[in-house]
């Protein structure tokens, strides 16, 4: 008897090896055998086998639950809006009409559902965007940016104190009118915004005439005493920047660090012969002087500079100058503040404390060695026409194209309009420092509106 297990069936059924025929019919697997299910009629064995293989009609390739819509049908259907098929044509009060089920879901639940439907990639992107927005709000919009810019390892703003000379009482000759109050208000607001942006300290001192000691007290000499008191009040301050009232910071986006102190060696000059309107002899010549005093640039070390100021057509200008905390500065302020200077020389010195400093500089070599000068337009630009009746002078006058940092309207009370100059420079500063949204409104929307209607509008 042959034991061959050939898988090929004969046309009539059964096996090719006759020895394996078990029944008299010669079949071991039924060709026409039928069975009955519980809910269906008779099904042949061959059709059941074909159906179980997933073959219907012609053989073809098909995936089992692998399509996009098949896999995501439930998620897509749940995200689609649902509409009620009922139409209530009758009037129902809005307070008594029940709301749809999706309206009764609380806001927090809807947010959670929305987040749950987001993919992992979009969740990460949303978290990064929220983090960046939070950092921007914390460090640039809230007052927190003032404090982080004050720290020594982020901004270093605590090293600078701005002293602004106010005139609360109105001065010696007259009390303040509306224009004087407006000038003071604009000047103070300008300095407060600037220190709030960069983390500096602002000290507003009263320069009104008064008597503090037994000797006579005269206006503007109080600068020296105010600087000394500010060094005591702000122990962490390294530099003090003195400003007169008739001044305006035109570019508040410039910090003192980036504008001056980060590259101090490049900006200053210590040899007064580069610009010498006073025609001073420099350096002094004497046998007892050391090499540092005999040098026109002192020791050449930028860290030895303790006083920085600018010069105009008349000499030293103390409407804007810097003093550094040091033993040298303490000694200078003590000598500068000596009653001999402002009691016995106030009639001889036209510019009071400014003339006193010029006298000290011209006669004392130790003062020259630690004094440096900045270009006037860097910290002390003048309005056109000031200090020069022949028109604009590129050395001293404000230039809008160069975006000068600071304007000093010195001498405006002598034949010029202080309020007019302050107003013009204030409006110019606002115009030059507009943000993109303000530029869009004023340069595009307002212009289009004017062309359409012929009316000017300020947005």
C-alpha positions in Angstrom: 0.0 0.0 0.0 1.4 3.3 -1.0 1.7 6.0 1.7 2.2 8.9 -0.6 0.7 12.2 0.7 0.4 14.1 -2.6 -1.6 17.3 -2.0 -3.0 17.3 -5.5 -6.6 16.1 -5.6 -7.9 14.2 -8.5 -10.6 15.8 -10.6 -13.4 13.8 -9.0 -12.1 14.4 -5.4 -10.1 12.0 -3.2 -6.4 11.5 -3.4 -4.0 10.4 -6.1 -2.8 7.5 -4.1 -5.4 4.7 -4.2 -4.0 3.1 -1.1 -5.1 6.0 1.1 -8.8 5.8 0.1 -10.6 5.1 3.3 -14.2 4.9 2.3 -15.7 3.1 -0.5 -16.2 6.4 -2.3 -12.4 7.0 -2.3 -12.6 10.3 -0.4 -11.1 11.5 2.8 -12.3 15.2 2.5 -15.9 15.8 1.4 -16.3 17.8 -1.8 -20.0 18.4 -1.5 -20.4 18.1 2.2 -22.8 20.7 3.7 -23.5 21.9 7.2 -26.1 24.1 8.7 -25.5 27.1 10.9 -27.8 28.2 13.6 -29.0 31.3 11.6 -28.3 30.4 8.0 -29.1 27.7 5.5 -26.9 25.0 4.2 -23.3 26.0 3.4 -20.8 23.9 1.5 -17.4 23.2 2.9 -15.7 24.6 -0.1 -17.5 28.0 0.1 -16.8 28.3 3.8 -13.1 27.7 3.2 -13.0 30.4 0.5 -15.0 32.9 2.6 -12.7 32.4 5.6 -9.7 33.3 3.4 -11.4 36.7 2.5 -11.6 35.9 -1.2 -14.6 37.1 -3.1 -14.7 36.9 -6.8 -11.3 37.5 -8.3 -8.2 37.3 -6.0 -6.9 40.7 -4.9 -4.8 42.4 -2.3 -6.7 44.2 0.5 -5.6 45.4 3.9 -7.4 44.6 7.1 -8.4 47.9 8.9 -5.4 49.7 7.5 -6.9 52.8 5.8 -6.7 56.3 7.2 -10.4 56.9 7.5 -10.9 53.4 8.9 -8.4 54.0 11.6 -9.5 57.5 12.5 -13.3 57.3 11.8 -14.2 57.7 15.5 -11.9 60.6 16.1 -13.1 62.4 13.0 -16.7 61.9 13.7 -16.4 63.1 17.3 -14.7 66.3 16.2 -17.4 67.2 13.7 -20.1 69.6 14.8 -23.4 68.0 15.7 -26.8 69.5 14.6 -30.2 68.7 15.9 -32.6 67.3 13.3 -35.6 68.6 15.3 -37.3 71.7 14.1 -39.3 73.5 16.8 -41.4 76.1 14.9 -43.2 77.3 18.0 -42.0 80.1 20.2 -40.0 79.1 23.2 -38.6 81.5 25.8 -34.8 81.6 25.7 -34.6 81.3 29.4 -36.7 78.1 29.5 -35.4 76.5 26.3 -32.9 73.8 27.1 -29.5 74.3 25.6 -27.8 71.6 23.4 -25.7 69.1 25.3 -22.4 70.4 23.9 -23.3 73.9 25.3 -23.6 72.5 28.8 -20.0 71.3 28.8 -17.9 73.6 31.0 -15.2 75.6 29.5 -12.5 73.6 31.2 -13.9 70.4 29.9 -14.0 71.7 26.3 -10.3 72.8 26.7 -9.4 69.4 27.9 -11.2 67.8 25.0 -9.5 70.1 22.5 -6.1 69.2 24.0 -6.9 65.5 23.9 -7.6 65.7 20.2 -4.3 67.4 19.5 -1.4 65.3 18.3 1.8 65.0 20.2 3.7 67.3 17.8 1.2 70.1 18.1 1.1 69.8 21.9 4.9 70.4 22.0 4.6 73.3 19.6 1.9 74.9 21.7 3.9 74.4 24.9 6.9 76.2 23.3 4.8 79.1 22.1 3.2 79.5 25.5 6.6 79.4 27.2 8.0 82.1 24.8 4.9 84.3 25.3 5.2 84.0 29.1 8.9 84.9 29.0 8.2 88.0 26.9 5.4 89.2 29.2 7.5 88.6 32.3 10.7 90.2 31.1 9.5 93.0 28.8 5.9 94.0 29.8 5.7 93.5 33.6 7.8 95.5 36.0 10.0 92.4 36.4 12.2 93.6 33.5 13.3 96.6 35.6 14.7 94.3 38.2 16.5 91.8 36.0 18.1 94.7 34.1 19.4 96.1 37.4 21.3 92.9 38.2 25.1 92.9 37.6 25.0 89.7 35.6 22.1 90.6 33.3 22.0 94.4 32.8 24.0 96.2 35.4 21.5 99.0 35.7 22.1 99.5 39.4 25.6 100.9 38.7 24.0 104.1 37.2 22.1 106.9 38.9 20.6 109.8 37.0 20.2 113.1 38.9 17.6 115.5 37.4 17.7 119.1 38.5 14.1 120.3 39.1 13.0 123.8 40.1 10.0 123.3 42.3 10.0 126.9 43.7 10.5 128.7 40.4 13.9 130.1 40.9 15.2 133.5 41.9 13.6 135.8 39.5 10.0 134.5 38.9 7.6 131.8 39.8 6.8 129.1 37.2 4.0 129.7 34.7 2.2 127.1 32.6 5.0 126.7 30.2 7.6 126.1 32.9 5.3 123.5 34.5 4.9 121.8 31.1 8.7 121.8 30.5 9.3 120.2 33.9 6.5 117.6 33.4 7.8 116.5 30.0 11.4 116.4 31.2 10.6 114.3 34.3 8.4 111.9 32.4 11.1 111.4 29.8 13.7 110.5 32.4 11.3 108.2 34.4 10.5 106.2 31.3 14.2 105.9 30.5 15.2 104.6 33.9 12.3 102.2 34.0 13.3 100.7 30.7 17.0 100.1 31.6 16.9 99.6 35.4 18.6 102.8 36.5 17.9 104.9 39.5 16.5 108.4 39.2 17.0 111.1 41.8 15.1 114.3 41.3 16.6 117.2 43.3 15.1 120.6 44.1 17.3 123.4 42.8 15.2 126.2 44.1 16.9 129.0 45.9 17.4 128.5 49.7 19.8 128.8 52.5 21.1 125.6 54.1 24.1 126.9 55.9 25.3 130.1 57.5 27.0 131.3 54.3 25.0 132.5 51.3 23.4 129.8 49.1 23.2 130.4 45.4 21.4 128.5 42.7 23.2 125.8 40.6 26.0 125.3 43.1 23.8 122.7 44.7 24.9 120.3 41.9 28.0 119.4 43.9 26.2 118.7 47.1 23.5 116.7 45.4 26.1 114.4 43.8 27.8 113.8 47.1 24.5 112.9 48.8 23.5 110.6 45.9 26.7 108.6 46.3 25.7 108.1 50.0 22.1 107.2 49.1 22.9 104.7 46.4 25.9 102.7 47.7 25.9 100.3 44.7 26.1 103.2 42.2 29.3 103.5 40.2 28.5 106.3 37.9 26.2 109.4 38.4 24.8 111.2 35.4 23.8 114.8 36.1 21.1 116.3 33.9 19.7 119.8 33.8 15.9 120.3 33.5 15.9 121.6 29.9 17.1 118.3 28.4 15.5 115.5 26.6 16.6 111.9 25.8 15.8 111.5 22.2 16.6 107.8 21.8 15.4 105.9 24.8 16.3 102.6 23.1 20.0 103.4 23.7 21.3 102.2 27.0 24.2 104.0 28.7 26.2 100.7 28.5 25.7 100.3 24.7 26.0 103.9 23.9 29.1 104.8 26.0 30.5 102.5 28.6 30.8 99.2 26.7 33.4 100.9 24.4 34.6 103.8 26.5 38.1 103.9 25.2 36.8 104.5 21.7 34.5 107.4 22.6 36.5 109.5 25.0 39.5 111.8 24.4 41.7 113.0 27.2 43.9 115.5 25.3 41.9 118.7 25.4 43.9 120.0 22.4 41.6 118.0 20.2 38.9 120.6 20.9 40.0 123.5 23.0 37.6 126.4 22.9 39.1 127.8 26.1 42.6 127.8 24.6 44.1 126.2 27.7 47.7 125.1 27.7 47.9 121.4 28.0 49.7 119.6 29.6 51.1 121.8 32.3 54.9 122.2 32.4 56.6 122.1 35.7 59.7 120.4 37.1 57.8 118.9 40.1 55.2 117.1 38.0 55.4 113.3 37.5 55.3 111.7 34.1 51.5 111.1 34.4 50.8 114.7 34.9 53.1 115.7 32.1 51.4 113.4 29.7 48.5 114.9 27.6 46.5 111.7 28.1 47.4 110.9 31.7 48.2 107.3 32.3 46.2 106.2 29.3 44.2 103.7 31.3 40.5 104.0 30.7 39.8 102.8 34.3 41.4 105.9 35.7 38.8 108.2 34.2 36.6 109.6 37.0 35.0 112.6 35.3 33.5 112.8 31.8 31.9 115.9 30.3 31.6 117.7 26.9 32.6 121.1 25.7 30.6 123.6 23.7 31.5 126.9 22.1 32.0 128.5 25.5 34.0 125.8 27.2 32.9 123.1 29.7 29.2 122.2 29.7 27.7 120.8 32.9 24.2 120.4 31.7 25.1 116.7 31.2 28.2 115.1 32.7 29.3 111.9 34.5 31.1 111.4 37.8 32.5 108.1 38.9 32.6 106.9 42.5 36.2 107.1 43.7 38.5 108.7 46.3 39.5 111.1 43.5 35.9 112.1 43.1 35.4 112.7 46.8 38.4 115.0 46.9 37.3 116.9 43.8 33.7 117.4 45.2 35.1 118.7 48.5 37.3 121.2 46.8 34.7 122.2 44.3 32.2 122.7 47.1 34.5 124.9 49.1 32.7 128.1 50.2 35.5 130.2 48.9 34.5 129.4 45.3 30.9 130.3 45.4 31.1 133.1 48.1 34.0 135.1 46.8 34.0 134.3 43.1 30.3 134.2 42.2 30.5 137.8 40.8 33.6 137.1 38.8 32.6 133.7 37.4 29.7 134.1 35.0 28.8 130.4 34.9 29.2 129.7 38.6 30.0 126.1 39.4 31.0 125.5 35.7 33.5 128.3 35.8 34.8 127.0 39.1 35.5 123.6 37.5 37.3 125.2 34.6 39.5 127.1 37.0 40.4 123.9 38.9 41.1 122.0 35.6 43.4 124.8 34.3 45.4 125.0 37.5 45.4 121.5 39.1 47.4 118.8 37.2 45.8 116.0 39.3 42.4 116.9 38.0 43.5 116.8 34.4 44.9 113.3 34.8 41.5 111.8 35.6 39.3 113.9 33.4 38.1 112.9 29.9 35.9 114.5 27.3 33.1 113.1 25.1 32.0 114.5 21.8 29.3 117.0 22.5 26.7 115.3 20.2 27.1 112.1 22.1 25.7 113.4 25.4 24.9 117.1 24.9 23.6 118.0 21.4 22.3 121.6 21.0 19.3 122.7 19.0 20.1 124.4 15.7 21.1 128.0 16.2 22.3 127.6 19.8 25.9 128.6 20.4 26.3 129.4 16.7 24.4 132.2 14.9 25.8 131.0 11.5 23.5 128.0 11.2 24.1 124.3 11.8 27.4 123.1 13.2 27.9 119.4 12.8 30.1 119.3 15.9 27.5 120.6 18.3 24.0 120.6 16.8 21.5 117.8 16.8 21.2 115.7 13.7 18.0 113.7 13.1 19.7 111.5 10.4 22.3 110.4 12.9 19.7 109.8 15.6 21.6 111.7 18.3 21.0 110.3 21.8 20.4 113.5 23.8 19.5 117.2 23.4 20.3 120.0 25.8 18.4 123.2 25.3 20.9 125.2 27.3 20.4 128.9 27.2 16.9 128.7 25.8 15.6 131.2 28.4 17.8 133.9 26.8 16.0 134.9 23.7 14.7 131.4 22.6 11.4 129.6 23.3 12.1 126.8 25.8 8.7 125.3 25.7 8.6 125.4 21.9 12.0 123.6 21.7 10.9 121.0 24.3 7.6 120.3 22.5 9.3 119.9 19.1 12.0 117.6 20.3 9.4 115.6 22.3 7.2 115.0 19.2 10.2 114.2 17.1 11.4 111.6 19.5 8.0 110.0 19.6 7.9 110.0 15.8 11.3 108.4 15.4 10.7 105.7 18.0 7.3 104.5 16.8 6.6 100.8 17.0 5.6 98.8 13.9 1.9 99.0 14.7 2.0 102.8 15.1 3.9 103.1 11.8 1.3 101.0 10.1 -1.6 103.2 11.4 0.1 106.6 10.7 2.0 105.9 7.5 -0.6 103.7 5.8 -4.1 103.9 7.3 -4.0 107.6 8.0 -2.6 108.4 4.5 -5.2 106.3 2.7 -8.0 107.9 4.8 -6.7 111.4 3.9 -6.6 110.6 0.2 -10.2 109.2 0.3 -11.8 111.8 2.5 -9.4 114.8 2.5 -9.4 114.8 6.3 -6.4 114.3 8.5 -6.9 111.8 11.3 -4.5 111.0 14.2 -4.8 107.3 15.1 
